[in-house]
Amino acid sequence: MSHYHEQFLKQNPLAVLGVLRDLHKAAIPLRISWNGGQLISKILAITPDKLVLDFGSQAEDNIAVLKAQHITITAETQGAKVEFTVEQLQQSEYLQLPAFITIPPPTLWFVQRRRYFRISAPLHPPYFCQTKLADNSTLRFRLYDLSLGGMGALLETAKPAGLHEGMRFAQIEVNMGQWGVFHFDAQLISISERKVIDGKNETITTPPSELPFS
């Protein structure tokens, strides 16, 4: 993200800590990337001298990242994209469960959404996607938006029991109508429910569920 203007680079330790605390408080999913792999995590604890991250869902990824250097960590919130790097992760424990630990970054990029473009998919005709789950059943969903970091999708039925954050999918099919059919590998970043206000001014949760991929 070094191609962004310096105005988006936070260098004050208090500002950096504030962003990380916001990510922790909101339980925002993080994408941890290194040369040869990536995994999905979240912040478990943050202090001025310690950043604790959750283990990923795949044991082989957790082993690989502990051997990696120059690790990039990114997060996408409703208002901005956050990105920073750490030299290395070490294995530790948090609440008696395995976790990663490192020193908080001295700087981070905080790119406001108006500078980080997302292209919304048309409502009509809708662009549908499909892929296979572990049990060989078909998962079908609707493309919601595209960005430099991935895509957002809507699941318009009940969430399958086997669908969880961090899952990797090989050759997702995206049918964009006149623009063609595309296939690519992707990882599910998070799953969130859509909430709406009904006629009685009460919040209800119904499908679709939001599925951001990277």
N, C-alpha and C positions, 0 to 999 in steps of 0.2 A: 504493500500500500504506500510505498515511498513516493509514488507519483502524485499523491494528494498534496495540497498546499499545506505549508507549515502551520496554518491557522488551526488545523484539525489535530495537531500533535499536542497532547497534554504532557507537560514536563514537570509541573509542580507536584511534589510527593503527595500533598493533601488532595489535589485534584485526581490524581491517579487512584489513590485509595478510595476516594468517593465513588468513582465509576465502578470499581471492583466490588465495593459494598452494595451498590445498587444491583449489580448482576447477581450477587449472592442473595440479597433480600427477595428478588423476584424469581429466583431459581431458574435463570435463563440458561438454556443449554449452550455448551461450549463445544466448538470443533477443535480438537487438538491435532495438528498436522505436523508431520516430519517427513524426511526423505524416505519414501517407500510406504507410507501408511497414514491412517488417521483414525480417530475414535471420538465418540461423543461423551462428554463429561459435564460436570457442573461444579461450582465453587461450594465447598463444604464449610470453609472458615477463611477469614481474611484478617490479618493484623498488619501493622507497619513492617514487620520483619518475617512474615510467614503467610504463604498462600497454599491452602490445602484443597486439592481437587479429587473428585470421585474417580474410582476405577471405572474403566469401560466395561462393556458387556462381554467382550471377547478376551479370553485369557491370553491368546497369542499377541493381541494388540498391546495389552498391558506390559507384556514382557519386552516387546519390540521398542516401545517408546522409552522405556527405562535405559535402553542402550543408545538412544538417539541424542543428538545435540542440535542446537539452534532450532528450537521447537516453536512453531507458530500457533497461537491460540486466538480464535475468532468467536464472536457472538453477534447475533442480530436481534435487536430489540425493535419495538414498534417505531421508535424515533431515530435510531442510529445504528451504525455498524461499529463494533469495537474490535480492534486487533492489536496484539502485542506479541513479543517474543520472549522466551526464557532460554537460558543456555542448556539446562538439563532438569529432568525430574528425578526425584528420589522416592523410593518406596517408604511409606510410613503407615500409621494407623490413625483412624479417627473414629471415636466411639466404638472401639474394638473391632473395626472393620478396615480392610486394606484401603489405602489412599495414596495419592501422590502428594509430595510436598516440594515447594521451591520458594525462592525469594521473590517477592512481588517485583514486577518490572519497573525500571526507573521512568519509563515513558510508555505511552500508548496512544494509538490513533482512535479518535472519536469522531466519526464521519456522520454528520446529520443526514437524515433520510432524504432531504431535498437535494443533496449532492450525491446520493447513492441511489441510482435510478432503478425503479422496478416497472416492468411493463405488464399491465393487466391483460389477461386473456379476455376475449369477447364473451359476452353472455349468450349470444346467439350468432352463429351456431357454436355450441360449446365444444371445447377440445377435450377429448377423453383419453385417459391413460390406463394402462393395465400392466400387471406383472404377476409373477407366481409367488405364493407363500410357501413356507417349508413343507406343508402338507399337500403341495401341488394344486391347491385351489387357486382360483384367479381373484386377484384384488383389483377392482376397477374404481377409478376416481376421476375427478374433473380438474383440469389445469386451471389454476387461479391466477398466478402471475409468474413472471420470469425476472431474474436479476443476474448480476455478474456472479453472485455466490451460489445460485441454484434456482429452485423453483418452489412455488407454493401450490398445494393441491387441496381439494375439498373431497372428503369422503361423505357421500350422501346417504349411506346406510349405517347401521350399527357397526361399531368397530369390531373386527374379528378378534377372537381371543388370543390368537398367536401374534398379533401385531404389537410391536413395542419399539420404543425409542432406541436408536443405535443400530437397527437392522440394516443390512446391506442387501441390495437387490441388483441382480445381473440383468442387463438388457430390458429396462423398462421401456415399454412402447408408448410413445406420445403421438397421437393422431391429430395433426394441426390442419386438417381439411385440405384446402387448395395448396397449402405450403408444403405438404408432404407428411410422411410418417417417419419418426425418428426413434432410434434405440440408443440407450446409454445406461451405464452403471450409476447407481446413486445410493446414498445412505440417508435414512430417515433421521432427521434432527430432533424433532419433538412431535407430540400429539397434543392438541388443545381443542377444547369444545367451544362451539359457537354459542354465545348467549344473546338472547333477544328480550325486549320488553313487551309483554303482552298488553291486552286492552285494559287490564286492571292495574297497570303500572308495576307488575311483578316480573322479576327476572326469571326466565325459564331457559333451560339448556336442552337443545335439540340438535339432531344432525342438521347440517354437515359438521364433521370434525375437520380441523385444519391440520394439514400434513406438510410441513416444510422439508424439502430434500436438499442435499448438497451433492 
